[in-house]
Amino acid sequence: MDWNSLLSTIRLGLEKYDEKKDARSNFQRDYDRLIFSSPFRRLQNKTQVFPLPGSVFVHNRLTHSLEVASVGRSLGNNVYSQLKEKYSRESWNDKLQEIGAIVAAACLAHDLGNPPFGHSGEKAISAYFSEGSGTKLREFMCAQEWDDLTHFEGNANSFRLLTHKFNGRRDGGYVLTYSTLASIVKYPYASTYAGNKLKFGFFMSEHETFDKIATELNLIKKDEGKYCRHPLVYLVEAADDICYQIMDIEDAHKLKLLNDDETISLFLNFFTPERQVKMRKTFDIVTDINEQIAYLRSSVIGLLVDECSKVFVENESLLLDGKLDKPLIKLIADIPNKAYKACSKVAMTRLYKSSDVVDIEIAGYQIISFLLDKFIDAVNHPEKSYSKLLLDRIPDQYEVEAQSKYGQVMAILDYISGMTDIYALDLYRKLQGMSLPSL
């Protein structure tokens, strides 16, 4: 692969039209378009890890995505600063300065397809079809359609949300550039080829769209229907890895799941003993514990940004050949690598299994399964009086009258996965007769 092809301003749905109208680059326009979109705003009421904030503010999907975009821009700009000299004689070298903007836009979009209730929402949808009431739909689907449903993936749903032509919308969905769209696809293959990973990048309904993008960008095509990642996917992935792991530790401290000493130790371990001594001296000036944690957290993020940028540049040839098989975060230097793994272990054993997090997962399963039952039954039996009431509730943009059963079910998944946690809970209560609308 080569950067000249990989950094393309072509927009999905506007392939024959140059939309540039002002001083912003096409990739900055992607970023702005996403910021002002309804799906992005809805992220403010979607769970990241911990329950949505009460008296203590923790991250939701919106704040997480903004932070990932900030880190992603830094990663991209770092990479540009190191590659610009290498390619200074190339006629297309000015394209490289947009790497930070592309990565930032892709980071904003990376979680748009996640359903309510965090990753448990993905599991709830998959379980509904693999072991719940949805199993009865198996006879109406081909093998790949069924794989899409039983392995429902937020990553693939993000690509669908951004590219699908919903009713009343224009071709190309949000009409983003090919490079931005390719940079969010961590798993550039369909569900059929997911294997044991159970991860994939696009549904069957968007397979043709991704093929078109991949062909234009000259992504390397592997055997068995898989493509190599766009190299900038690695920077988007690194930004996400840095933010969720480090910010989850800070959130856990705010929620008192980790005490002061544990949190300080986890963050200081990213640095050499000499640097730790200097950092502790800062505590003589900054005495507020929350500010101390914030100082350490920002220092850790800065270190990881530098480390992942360095790994990216060192492995650029492997990335362009499609041969790097590990996330950047796993290839950083020994000291921060060990500290990152320690944070991951603490997160897995003490944070993600805390009672509040598990309760969200349990509630999410119940709510999403109930809503799927009701709305899928409605599209299966539209002649029923109750079905008509439910179908009237679904916005016209969703294709509930699609010709195929797969298309109808995907329309219901579009509707439910787009809900916020609060909206899904409120609708669940109303359909259960547990609450009524108030004027």
C-alpha positions in Angstrom: 0.0 0.0 0.0 1.1 3.6 -0.5 0.2 6.9 1.3 -0.8 8.6 -2.0 -3.6 6.1 -2.5 -4.4 5.7 1.2 -5.0 9.4 1.9 -8.0 10.1 -0.4 -10.5 13.0 -0.3 -13.1 11.1 -2.3 -16.4 11.1 -0.5 -18.8 8.1 -0.4 -21.9 9.1 -2.5 -20.1 12.1 -4.0 -17.4 10.3 -5.9 -17.6 12.7 -8.9 -17.9 15.9 -7.0 -15.3 18.0 -5.2 -17.2 19.3 -2.1 -14.4 21.5 -0.7 -16.0 24.9 -0.1 -13.9 26.7 2.5 -10.5 26.8 4.3 -11.2 23.5 6.0 -9.7 20.3 4.6 -12.0 17.5 3.6 -11.0 15.5 6.6 -11.7 18.5 8.9 -15.1 18.6 7.3 -15.6 14.9 8.3 -14.8 15.8 11.9 -17.2 18.7 12.0 -19.9 16.7 10.3 -19.7 14.0 12.9 -19.6 16.5 15.8 -22.9 18.0 14.7 -24.6 14.7 14.0 -27.5 13.2 16.0 -25.8 9.8 16.6 -22.8 11.6 18.1 -25.0 13.7 20.5 -26.8 10.5 21.6 -23.5 9.1 22.9 -23.9 11.4 26.0 -26.5 9.0 27.3 -24.8 5.8 26.5 -22.8 3.8 29.0 -19.0 3.6 28.6 -18.2 1.2 31.5 -19.6 2.5 34.7 -23.3 3.5 35.1 -24.2 6.9 33.9 -23.3 9.6 36.4 -25.2 10.4 39.5 -23.4 12.6 42.0 -20.0 11.5 40.6 -19.3 12.2 37.0 -17.7 9.4 35.1 -17.2 8.8 31.4 -19.9 8.2 29.0 -19.5 7.3 25.3 -19.5 11.0 24.3 -16.7 12.1 26.6 -14.8 8.9 25.8 -15.0 9.6 22.0 -13.9 13.2 22.4 -10.9 12.2 24.4 -10.0 9.4 22.0 -10.2 12.0 19.1 -7.9 14.3 21.0 -5.4 11.5 21.6 -5.8 10.3 18.0 -5.0 13.8 16.6 -1.8 13.9 18.7 -0.8 10.4 17.5 -1.4 11.4 13.9 0.4 14.7 14.2 3.4 12.9 15.8 3.5 10.4 12.9 3.3 13.2 10.4 6.2 15.1 12.0 8.3 12.0 11.6 7.3 11.0 8.1 7.3 14.4 6.4 11.1 14.4 5.9 11.1 10.9 4.6 8.6 11.7 1.9 9.7 15.4 1.4 10.5 14.8 -2.3 7.2 13.1 -3.2 4.7 15.2 -5.1 1.9 14.1 -2.7 3.8 14.7 0.5 1.4 17.5 1.6 -1.3 14.8 2.1 0.6 13.5 5.1 -0.2 16.6 7.2 -3.8 15.5 7.2 -3.1 12.2 9.1 -4.0 13.9 12.4 -7.3 15.1 11.1 -8.2 11.8 9.6 -7.4 9.9 12.8 -9.3 12.4 14.9 -12.5 12.1 12.7 -12.3 8.3 12.8 -11.9 8.3 16.5 -15.0 10.4 16.9 -16.9 7.8 14.8 -15.5 4.6 16.3 -18.2 4.0 18.8 -21.3 5.5 17.0 -22.7 2.0 16.3 -22.5 0.7 19.9 -26.0 -0.1 21.3 -27.2 0.9 24.7 -25.6 -0.4 27.9 -22.0 -0.7 26.7 -20.5 -3.9 25.4 -23.2 -5.9 27.2 -25.7 -4.5 24.6 -23.7 -6.1 21.8 -23.8 -9.4 23.8 -27.5 -9.1 24.5 -28.3 -8.7 20.7 -26.1 -11.6 19.7 -27.5 -13.8 22.5 -31.1 -13.0 21.4 -30.5 -14.6 18.1 -28.0 -17.4 19.1 -29.9 -18.6 22.2 -33.0 -16.5 22.7 -36.3 -16.0 21.0 -34.6 -14.9 17.9 -33.5 -18.4 17.1 -36.8 -19.0 15.3 -35.7 -16.6 12.5 -32.8 -18.9 11.5 -34.8 -20.5 8.7 -35.4 -17.2 6.9 -31.7 -16.3 6.7 -28.7 -17.3 4.6 -25.5 -18.3 6.5 -23.9 -14.9 6.3 -27.0 -13.0 7.3 -27.3 -15.2 10.3 -23.7 -14.7 11.2 -24.3 -10.9 11.2 -27.0 -11.3 13.8 -25.5 -14.0 16.1 -22.2 -12.1 16.2 -23.6 -8.5 16.3 -20.7 -6.1 16.3 -20.6 -2.4 17.3 -17.7 -1.8 14.9 -19.7 -3.2 11.9 -22.8 -1.2 13.1 -20.7 2.0 13.1 -19.8 1.4 9.5 -23.4 0.8 8.6 -24.6 3.8 10.4 -22.2 6.1 8.5 -22.6 4.6 5.1 -26.1 3.1 4.7 -28.8 4.9 2.7 -31.6 5.0 5.2 -35.1 6.0 4.0 -35.2 9.7 3.0 -31.4 10.1 3.3 -28.9 10.6 0.5 -26.6 8.1 -1.1 -23.4 7.5 1.0 -25.0 8.0 4.4 -23.0 10.8 6.1 -20.9 11.1 2.9 -17.5 10.9 4.7 -14.2 10.5 2.9 -13.0 7.0 2.0 -10.0 7.4 4.2 -11.9 8.3 7.3 -14.4 5.4 6.7 -11.6 2.9 6.2 -9.8 4.1 9.3 -12.6 3.0 11.6 -12.7 -0.6 10.3 -10.5 -2.6 12.7 -11.6 -5.9 11.2 -11.7 -5.5 7.4 -13.8 -8.6 6.6 -17.4 -9.8 6.8 -18.9 -11.9 9.7 -18.4 -15.1 7.7 -14.6 -14.8 8.1 -14.6 -13.7 11.7 -13.7 -17.2 13.0 -13.0 -17.5 16.7 -12.5 -13.8 17.2 -16.2 -13.1 16.7 -15.2 -9.7 15.4 -15.8 -8.2 12.0 -15.9 -4.9 10.3 -19.1 -4.7 8.2 -22.4 -6.5 7.8 -23.4 -8.2 4.5 -25.5 -5.3 3.7 -22.4 -3.0 3.5 -20.0 -5.6 2.0 -20.2 -4.0 -1.5 -19.6 -0.5 0.0 -16.4 -1.6 1.8 -15.2 -3.4 -1.3 -15.5 -0.2 -3.3 -13.6 1.9 -0.6 -10.9 -0.8 -0.3 -10.4 -1.0 -4.0 -10.1 2.8 -4.4 -7.6 3.0 -1.5 -5.6 0.0 -2.8 -5.9 -1.9 0.4 -4.2 -5.3 0.1 -6.7 -8.1 -0.3 -5.9 -11.3 1.5 -7.2 -14.8 1.0 -10.6 -15.8 2.3 -12.3 -12.5 1.8 -10.2 -10.4 4.1 -8.4 -7.1 3.5 -5.4 -5.7 5.3 -6.2 -2.8 7.6 -5.7 0.7 6.5 -2.6 1.7 8.5 -4.3 4.6 10.3 -6.6 2.0 11.9 -3.7 1.2 14.2 -3.6 4.8 15.4 -7.3 4.9 16.0 -7.0 1.6 17.9 -4.1 2.9 19.9 -6.0 6.1 20.9 -8.9 4.0 22.1 -6.6 1.6 24.0 -4.9 4.5 25.7 -8.0 6.3 26.7 -10.3 3.5 27.9 -7.6 1.9 30.0 -6.2 5.0 31.7 -9.5 6.9 32.0 -11.2 3.8 33.5 -8.5 3.8 36.3 -9.2 7.5 37.0 -13.0 6.9 37.0 -12.5 3.9 39.4 -10.6 6.2 41.8 -13.4 8.8 41.7 -15.9 6.0 42.5 -13.6 4.8 45.3 -13.2 1.4 43.7 -9.4 2.1 43.9 -7.8 4.0 46.8 -5.3 6.9 46.4 -2.2 4.8 46.9 -3.3 2.1 44.5 -4.1 4.6 41.7 -0.9 6.6 42.2 1.2 3.4 42.1 -0.5 2.2 38.9 0.2 5.4 37.1 3.8 6.0 38.5 4.8 2.5 37.3 4.7 3.7 33.7 7.9 5.7 34.4 11.5 5.0 35.3 12.5 5.3 39.0 14.3 8.6 38.2 11.2 10.1 36.6 9.0 8.9 39.5 11.2 10.9 42.0 10.7 14.1 40.0 7.0 13.5 39.6 6.5 13.0 43.4 8.2 16.4 43.9 5.3 17.9 42.0 3.0 16.6 44.8 4.7 19.1 47.1 3.2 21.8 45.0 -0.1 20.1 43.9 -1.5 18.8 47.2 -5.1 18.0 46.1 -5.4 14.3 45.5 -7.7 14.5 42.5 -5.3 17.0 40.8 -2.4 14.7 41.6 -4.2 11.8 39.9 -5.1 14.1 36.9 -1.4 15.1 36.6 -0.3 11.5 36.6 -3.0 10.5 34.2 -2.0 13.2 31.7 1.6 12.3 32.0 0.8 8.6 31.3 -1.3 9.5 28.2 1.6 11.7 26.9 4.0 8.9 27.4 1.8 6.4 25.6 1.2 8.8 22.7 4.9 9.1 22.2 5.5 5.4 22.5 2.7 4.4 20.1 3.8 7.0 17.6 7.3 5.7 17.7 6.2 2.1 17.2 4.0 3.2 14.2 6.9 4.9 12.5 9.4 2.1 13.2 7.0 -0.4 11.7 5.7 1.7 8.8 7.0 -0.7 6.2 5.2 -3.6 7.8 2.0 -1.5 8.1 2.1 -0.7 4.4 2.7 -4.3 3.6 -0.2 -5.4 5.8 2.0 -7.5 7.9 1.8 -6.0 11.4 -0.3 -8.4 13.5 -0.4 -6.7 16.9 -1.8 -3.5 18.3 0.7 -0.7 18.7 0.1 -0.7 22.5 1.5 -4.2 22.7 4.8 -3.2 21.1 5.8 -0.3 23.3 8.9 -0.3 25.6 9.1 -2.7 28.5 8.4 -0.4 31.4 5.2 1.2 30.1 4.2 -2.1 28.6 4.4 -3.8 32.0 2.5 -1.0 33.7 -0.2 -1.1 31.0 -0.7 -4.8 31.5 -1.0 -4.2 35.3 -3.7 -1.6 34.7 -5.5 -4.1 32.4 -5.4 -6.8 35.1 -6.8 -4.5 37.8 -9.5 -3.3 35.4 -10.6 -6.9 34.6 -10.5 -8.2 38.1 -11.8 -5.3 40.1 -13.5 -2.7 37.9 -15.4 -4.5 35.1 -16.7 -7.1 37.6 -17.9 -4.6 40.2 -21.5 -5.0 41.2 -22.6 -1.7 39.5 -21.1 -2.7 36.2 -22.6 -6.2 36.3 -26.0 -4.8 37.2 -25.9 -2.7 34.1 -25.1 -5.8 32.0 -28.0 -7.7 33.6 -30.5 -4.9 33.1 -29.2 -4.4 29.5 -29.9 -8.0 28.6 -33.4 -7.8 29.9 -34.3 -4.5 28.3 -32.8 -5.2 24.9 -34.2 -8.7 24.7 -37.7 -7.4 25.6 -37.5 -4.6 23.0 -36.3 -7.0 20.3 -39.1 -9.4 21.1 -41.8 -6.8 20.8 -40.6 -5.0 17.6 -39.5 -8.1 15.7 -42.9 -9.7 16.4 -44.5 -6.5 15.1 -42.6 -6.6 11.8 -43.5 -10.4 11.5 -47.2 -9.7 12.1 -47.9 -6.1 11.0 -51.6 -6.9 10.6 -52.1 -7.0 14.4 -53.5 -4.0 16.1 -50.7 -3.9 18.7 -48.1 -4.3 16.0 -49.4 -1.3 14.2 -49.1 0.8 17.3 -45.5 -0.3 17.8 -44.5 0.2 14.1 -46.0 3.7 14.2 -43.4 4.4 16.9 -40.4 3.6 14.6 -39.1 6.6 12.6 -39.7 6.5 8.9 -35.9 6.3 8.2 -35.8 2.7 9.3 -36.8 0.2 6.6 -39.2 -2.0 8.5 -41.0 -2.9 5.3 -37.9 -4.2 3.6 -38.4 -7.1 1.1 -36.3 -9.6 3.1 -36.5 -10.8 6.6 -32.9 -9.9 7.1 -33.6 -6.3 6.0 -36.6 -6.0 8.4 -34.5 -7.3 11.3 -31.6 -5.0 10.5 -34.1 -2.1 10.5 -35.2 -3.1 14.0 -31.5 -3.3 15.1 -30.8 0.1 13.6 -33.6 1.5 15.7 -32.8 -0.2 19.0 -29.0 0.1 18.7 -29.4 3.9 18.1 -31.3 4.3 21.4 -29.6 5.8 24.5 -29.6 3.9 27.7 -32.2 6.3 29.1 -34.5 6.1 26.1 -34.3 2.3 26.0 -35.2 2.0 29.7 -38.0 4.5 29.4 -39.5 2.7 26.4 -39.1 -0.6 28.2 -41.1 0.7 31.1 -43.8 2.2 28.9 -44.3 -1.0 26.9 -44.4 -3.0 30.2 -47.2 -0.6 31.5 -44.8 0.5 34.3 -44.9 4.2 33.4 -47.0 6.6 31.3 -46.0 9.7 29.4 -46.4 12.9 31.3 -47.4 16.3 29.9 
